[in-house]
Amino acid sequence: MKLSSLDLKSRKNIEKIAMLTAYTTPVAKCLEAAGIPVILVGDTVGMVEMGFGSTQSVTIDHMKYHVSAVRRGAPHTHIIGDMPYKSDTDQETALDSAKQLLDAGADSVKLEGPKYEIIEYLVSHEIPVVGHTGLTPQTAQNFKQVGKNEQEASRILTESQGIANAGAFMIVLEHIPSELGDNVTRQISIPTIGIGAGPGCDGQVLVINDMIGLDDTWPPFSKQYAHVSDIIHKAASQYKDEVERNSFP
């Protein structure tokens, strides 16, 4: 059964939330079969699937394409669509972008940073919103951990509280110290989803390519549950050898 935003919000302090990213129909189908309750179609697709140097090159059309692909693979899973860079610069632009993602198959949208008025406006138009603070890749200068000093930690806590107060039903905390992740989780009323934010969060998310070991470098906070790149390399090499030796087909 597909969970609603209210279902997910009610899991705070009750049940941990497992989330993964997906960008394609076959992967989404696998995640739904495994019982993953939430799939994030992240703008990370630009870097891990499309070869861009940052998420800033991802467009709303890219996101609609991948959201629709994931929806076809996971019809019974809650899907979050990422609002790409500059798709939420003002209220009307954000509303139009969010509606496009929902029309493509998303159940909710995620946006980065302390955009309280944008969140309030989307929620007032019945758009379920997930917030995102800590490391925010769309605007970050690098991918180093943030929130390590008192000033940064205070800012992230304040942003988290503001995002919750604005009406978001869940928030992603990215690449912050575990102690800060614990503190934010205790002090706000909505579930926190950590990605490199420690075990105290209400749930966790990983980029699917990192989780399955696709590629050869991964963030320090990720875990590889498989090494699919090695499997692809071995299979492709075997295929090449068989073609060259004329043993295939």
N, C-alpha and C positions, 0 to 999 in steps of 0.2 A: 504494500500500500504506500502510495506517495505521501511523504510528510509535507505538511504545510509550514509556513513560516511560524505560525502559532505553536504547532507541534514541536518544532525545533527550539523555540524560545522556552517552552515548558520543560525542556530537558536539563536546564541549568541546575546544577547540584543534584541531579537525579541520575542521569545516564550520560556517559561520555559519547561524543559525536565523532565518528570517523568520516573524514572527507578526503577525496582525491580529485586531482584535475583529470580531465579527459578532453580530447579534441576531435576524436573520430568515432564513427559508428561501431567498429569492432571492439575497440577498447571500452567504450561506454557499455556495450552489451556484456562484456566480461565483468565490469564493475557492478552492474545491476545484478547479475547472476551470483556474485560474491556477497551480495547484501549490503554494499556500501550505500548508506542512506542519502548522502549528498554528494553531488558532483559539481565541482567548480570548473566552468569553461573559462580559464584564465587568459588574460592577455599575454601570459608567459608563452602562449603558442607562437608569438612572434620570434622569440629567442630559441625555444627548444625544438620547434617544428619548421619554422620558416627561414631561419638563418639570419634574422635581423640582429643588429648589435644591441638593441634595447627594445623595450616594450613601446616606446614612443611611435614607432612606425606602424603599429597595429591600428586599423581603421574599424569603424562600426560595421562596414560590410564584411571584413574578415571575421569579426565576432559573430555576426548573424550566420555566416556560413558554417562556422564550427558549432555554434549553439544548435542549429538545426540538425547537423550531423549527429551530435550527441543525443539529442532528443529522440531521433529515430532509433538509436541503439538502446536507449534507456527510457522507455515510455512511462515507467512507474517510479522514477527516482526524482527527487527534488534537484533541480538544476539551477545553479547560480550563474548568471552571465556577467562577465566583467565589463564595466564601462571603460572603454579605451581612452587613451590620452586625449584631452581637450574635447571629449564628448559630453562633459558636464560643466562647461565653463560658465553657464548661466542657467536659470531655472527652466526656461523654455527649451533650450538645447538639450538639457539633461532629461527633461520629460520626453522629448521626441526620441532621444537615443534609447531610453529605458523601454519605451513602448515598442520600439523596433526589436529589441532583444526579447521581450515577452512574446511578441508576435512570432518570433523565430522559434520559440519553444521554452524559453527560460521561465522559471517560477518566481525568481527574484533577481535583483541586480546588486553588484558590489561596486563601490567607489572608494577611492583612496583619499585620505586626509580629512582635516577638520572642516568639512563643507556642510556645516550645520544647516544653513538656510536651504541648500539644495536637498539635503536629506528630508527636512521638514516638508518641503514642497512636493517631493516625490511621494512621501507617505500620505500627504493630504490628497493625493490623486490615486490612492490605493495601490501604489507600487511598493512591494516589500523590499527593504533595503538592508544590505549587509555593509558595515563599515570596515575600515582598514587603517590601522596606524602602526607605529613603530617604523620599520624600514618600509618606505613606500617607493617601489621601483620606478614608477613613472616620473618621479622628480628627484630621486636620490642621485647624488654625485658619485657614489660608490656603493658597494654591497657589504660594507663593514657593519658589524653589530652596532645598534644605536641604543640609547637609554642607559649608558654605563655611568654617567655622572648625574649628580643630583638635579641639575637644571633640565637635562634631557628627560630624566625619569619623571619629573614633575610635569613636563609638557605632555608626555605620552599619557600619563594618568588623566590629566585635564582633558586632552582630546578624547580619550575613551569615554569619560563621563559625558562630555558634550555630544558625542555621537550617539550614545545611549539615550540621552535626554531628547535628542532631536527625533527619535522614533525608530532608529535602526533596531532590528530584531536579533542581530548577531554581529560580532565584530572579529576580524582577523587581526592577530598581533604577530608581527613578523620580526624575527631576528633581534630579540631583546633579551636581557638577562632573565634567568628563571625566576629570580626573586621579584623582579618587576612584573613578570607575567602572573605570578601568584597574587601580588598586591592588586593589580588591575582586576583580576578575576574575582577577588573577594569584594571589591568596592563598587562594582557596577552590577546592574540588575539583569543584563542580557548575557547569553553564552559567549565565551571567548574561544576562538579557534586559533591555536598556536601553530606557527611554522617557525621553528627555532625559538620558541618562547617558553620552553620548559614543560614539565609534566603536570603542573598545577592548573593549566587551562581546562576549560570545559570540553574541549575536543582538539583534534589535530588534523592538519592538512599537509599533504605532500604533493609535489609535482610528480605526475605519473612517470615521466621519463627518469627522474631521479630514483623513484621507488623501484623501478624494474631494471635499473642499471643500463639504460640506453644512452649511449655516448661514453665519454671516458673521464669526465670531471663532474663533480657534484658538490653542492653546498655542504659545508662542514656539519650542519645540523640535520642533514638528511640521512636516511638509512637505505641501503640497497638490499632488497629482498630477493633479487635475482640479478643476473648479468646478461641481459638480452643481447647486448652488443656482441658478446662473445659467441652466443648461439647463432646470430645472423652471420657473423664472420665465418664460423665453421661451416655452416650450411652453404653459403655462397661459394666458399673455396671448394667444397666437395662437388657442388654443381659444376663449377668451372672445369675442374679436373675431369669429370665424367663427360662433359661436352667435348673437351679437347682429345680425350681418348676414344671418343665415339661410342661410349657405353651408355649414354643417354641420348635419345630415348631408347 
